[in-house]
């Protein structure tokens, strides 16, 4: 299984590249690459601005459709990469627990199209596994202008890891925190320094 870090966001709500924000003195994307390299043989960045991430020294992949969004990034990787399934996360999630990643991988079921954890009573689609068998459904959803990964999950046969199971590993759900605004960043910086 390979791992994909989605870094193709348009940063509409933040003036800086989200993955370059620092938590504990380190860029989020660098921490996530290191974490995933400890679990997966191959880690790839999904981006339409490869020059931004050349310095990291890992493979990159761009969107194959003009539509933006995480679904397009996942689809592009599933089509391009030779892997039957793909672990997916985002570049702006600074507190991913490696134990939770390993647990999600351990829960992979070949006859399902995805494995997705539940937290806060909702599916958490940017810390999960997607099967190559989803390519046609994803492409169709994107063409129908369904860009929300949560909406897409309603159309597929996913295995959901219960919230109780997730809480045994990550009681506060810190793995699912993502930074979308400067307020988010300042709040998380404050929490880390306390």
C-alpha positions in Angstrom: 0.0 0.0 0.0 1.2 3.5 -0.8 0.4 6.8 1.0 -0.8 10.0 -0.6 -0.6 13.5 1.0 -3.0 15.9 -0.6 -1.3 19.2 -1.0 -3.3 20.6 -3.9 -5.6 22.9 -1.9 -6.0 26.5 -3.2 -5.4 28.1 0.2 -8.3 30.4 -0.3 -8.7 31.1 3.5 -5.0 31.3 4.3 -2.3 33.5 2.7 0.4 30.9 3.1 0.9 27.3 1.9 -0.9 25.4 4.7 1.6 22.5 4.7 4.4 25.0 5.4 2.9 26.2 8.7 5.1 25.2 11.6 3.9 23.2 14.6 6.6 22.5 17.3 9.1 24.3 15.0 8.6 22.0 12.0 6.5 22.3 8.8 3.4 20.2 9.0 4.1 18.5 5.6 7.6 17.5 6.6 6.3 15.9 9.8 3.6 14.0 7.9 6.1 12.8 5.3 8.4 11.5 8.0 5.5 9.8 9.9 4.1 8.1 6.7 7.6 7.0 5.6 7.8 5.1 8.9 4.7 3.1 7.9 4.6 2.9 4.1 7.2 2.0 1.5 6.2 4.8 -0.8 4.8 8.3 0.0 3.6 10.6 -2.7 2.5 14.3 -2.6 -0.5 15.3 -4.7 0.1 18.9 -5.9 -0.3 21.1 -9.0 2.6 23.1 -7.8 5.5 20.6 -7.7 8.2 23.3 -7.5 6.9 24.1 -4.0 7.7 20.6 -2.7 10.8 19.6 -4.8 13.0 20.1 -1.7 11.3 17.2 0.1 12.6 14.7 -2.4 9.6 12.4 -2.8 7.5 11.6 -5.8 4.7 14.0 -6.8 1.5 13.7 -8.9 -0.7 16.4 -10.4 -4.4 16.4 -11.1 -5.5 14.7 -14.3 -8.8 16.6 -14.4 -9.3 20.4 -14.3 -11.7 20.1 -11.4 -10.0 21.0 -8.1 -10.5 19.4 -4.7 -9.4 16.3 -2.7 -11.5 13.9 -4.8 -9.6 14.9 -7.9 -6.3 14.4 -6.1 -7.3 10.9 -4.9 -8.6 9.9 -8.4 -5.5 11.1 -10.1 -3.3 9.1 -7.8 -5.5 5.9 -8.1 -5.4 6.1 -11.9 -1.6 6.9 -12.2 -0.1 4.8 -9.4 0.3 1.0 -9.6 -1.4 0.2 -6.3 -4.6 -1.6 -5.6 -5.4 0.7 -2.7 -4.1 4.0 -1.3 -3.8 5.5 2.1 -4.8 9.2 2.0 -4.3 12.2 4.2 -3.9 16.0 3.9 -0.9 18.3 4.2 -2.6 20.5 6.9 -3.2 17.8 9.6 -0.5 18.4 12.2 -1.4 15.9 14.9 -1.8 12.5 13.1 -1.1 9.6 15.4 0.9 6.9 13.7 -0.9 4.3 15.9 -4.2 5.4 14.3 -2.7 5.2 10.8 -1.5 1.6 11.5 -4.9 0.7 12.9 -6.7 2.0 9.8 -4.3 0.0 7.6 -4.9 -3.1 9.7 -8.7 -2.7 9.2 -8.3 -2.7 5.4 -10.8 -5.2 3.9 -10.3 -6.3 0.3 -14.0 -6.6 -0.5 -14.7 -2.9 0.5 -14.1 0.2 -1.5 -12.7 2.3 1.3 -11.9 2.2 5.0 -12.8 5.4 6.9 -12.7 6.3 10.6 -15.6 7.9 12.3 -15.0 10.8 14.8 -17.4 13.5 16.1 -20.2 11.4 14.7 -18.9 12.0 11.1 -16.8 10.1 8.6 -13.3 11.5 8.4 -12.4 11.0 4.8 -8.9 12.6 4.8 -7.4 9.9 6.9 -8.5 6.7 5.2 -7.9 4.1 2.5 -9.4 4.1 -1.0 -9.5 1.3 -3.5 -8.5 1.5 -7.2 -11.9 0.0 -7.9 -13.4 3.4 -7.2 -11.9 5.1 -10.2 -15.0 5.0 -12.4 -17.3 6.1 -9.6 -15.0 9.0 -8.6 -14.7 10.2 -12.1 -18.5 10.1 -12.5 -19.0 12.0 -9.2 -16.5 14.7 -10.2 -18.2 15.1 -13.6 -21.5 15.5 -11.8 -19.9 18.2 -9.7 -19.9 16.2 -6.4 -16.6 17.5 -4.9 -17.2 16.7 -1.3 -15.4 13.5 -0.3 -18.1 13.0 2.5 -20.8 13.2 -0.1 -19.0 10.7 -2.3 -18.7 8.2 0.5 -22.5 8.0 0.6 -22.3 6.4 -2.9 -19.8 3.6 -2.2 -19.3 0.5 -0.1 -17.0 1.7 2.6 -16.0 0.0 5.9 -16.3 2.5 8.8 -14.2 2.2 11.9 -16.4 3.1 14.8 -15.9 6.2 16.9 -15.4 4.1 20.0 -12.6 2.2 18.3 -11.0 5.4 17.1 -11.2 6.9 20.6 -9.2 4.0 22.1 -6.3 5.3 20.1 -7.0 9.0 19.8 -9.5 10.1 22.5 -9.6 13.7 21.5 -9.5 13.2 17.7 -6.4 15.3 17.3 -5.5 13.2 14.2 -8.4 14.8 12.4 -7.5 18.4 13.2 -6.7 20.4 10.0 -5.6 24.0 9.6 -7.8 26.0 7.3 -7.6 29.5 8.7 -5.1 31.6 10.7 -7.4 31.4 13.6 -7.2 27.6 13.4 -3.4 27.8 13.3 -3.2 30.3 16.3 -5.5 28.1 18.3 -3.4 25.0 17.7 -0.2 26.8 18.3 -1.6 28.0 21.7 -2.7 24.4 22.6 0.8 23.1 21.7 2.6 25.7 23.8 0.4 25.1 26.9 
